[in-house]
Amino acid sequence: QVQLMESGGGLVQAGGSLRISCVASGRLLNINTMGWYRQAPGKLRELVATITRGGSTNYTDSVKGRFTISRDNAKNTVYLQMNSLKPEDTAVYYCNADSDMGWGLYAYWGQGTQVAVSS
C-alpha cells in the first residue's frame, strides 16, 4: 500500500504563485512515475504534470512555462510550483503515484488539495 498526503493548497490572486507538496509513504519500492492531476467542478480529472524517478518531466500544454514539477526522492516528496496562476487553474489538485505491480501499473491517489485563483 502507498499513502499520498498533499498540502499547500489555498486561495491566491491571479498572477500569483503557490507551491503544493505530496509526501508518499508505505511500499514505495515499485513507484516510478508520480504526478499531479486536477479536477475542476463539472469537469473530468486531467493530467497536469508527471515526473519519473530519474527526473523526466511531462506537462499538459496549458501549464507549460508556468508550472514546474520536481521531486526529492530522499524525502519521497513531489512538488508542484505554480506561477502566473489563472482563474482557470482553480481545481482540486490530486497527487498520483503509479506502482509497478508486475502485471501492470496500479494508480494511487491522494485526497486532494484545493487551489482557488481569484480574478
C-alpha positions, -999 to 999 in steps of 0.1 A, spaced: 0 0 0 10 36 -7 -3 66 10 -1 101 -5 -6 132 15 -9 166 -2 -5 200 13 -1 236 4 -33 245 -14 -51 277 -8 -65 309 -23 -44 332 -44 -50 361 -67 -45 358 -105 -8 362 -114 3 349 -80 22 317 -71 16 287 -50 35 255 -42 18 223 -34 36 192 -20 29 155 -18 46 131 6 45 94 -2 47 67 24 44 29 25 56 5 -1 75 28 -24 100 4 -40 79 0 -72 69 36 -76 85 52 -107 62 80 -120 45 104 -98 24 134 -108 -3 159 -103 -38 158 -117 -66 183 -112 -103 183 -114 -124 215 -117 -161 215 -108 -181 198 -135 -151 186 -154 -131 154 -157 -99 149 -139 -69 159 -161 -32 154 -160 -12 185 -150 24 172 -148 43 140 -142 79 132 -132 98 99 -132 122 88 -105 150 98 -128 136 133 -132 120 132 -167 90 155 -167 58 159 -188 33 188 -187 0 195 -201 1 223 -226 -19 248 -206 7 249 -178 39 247 -197 61 276 -188 41 284 -157 42 252 -136 73 232 -125 71 197 -111 100 185 -90 108 155 -68 130 148 -38 135 110 -38 152 111 -5 121 127 11 96 108 -10 81 141 -19 69 156 -51 63 193 -56 43 215 -80 54 251 -82 27 271 -98 34 306 -111 14 331 -131 -18 314 -118 -50 320 -137 -86 316 -126 -89 286 -149 -63 268 -128 -88 266 -100 -94 230 -91 -87 202 -66 -52 190 -72 -45 153 -67 -12 136 -62 -7 104 -81 18 76 -79 20 46 -103 32 14 -88 45 -14 -110 26 -45 -97 43 -68 -122 11 -74 -140 7 -37 -147 5 -3 -131 -17 5 -101 -25 41 -95 -25 55 -60 -42 89 -53 -41 114 -25 -71 130 -10 -66 163 -30 -58 198 -21 -79 228 -32 -64 256 -53 -85 286 -59 -74 315 -81 -94 347 -79 -96 372 -108 
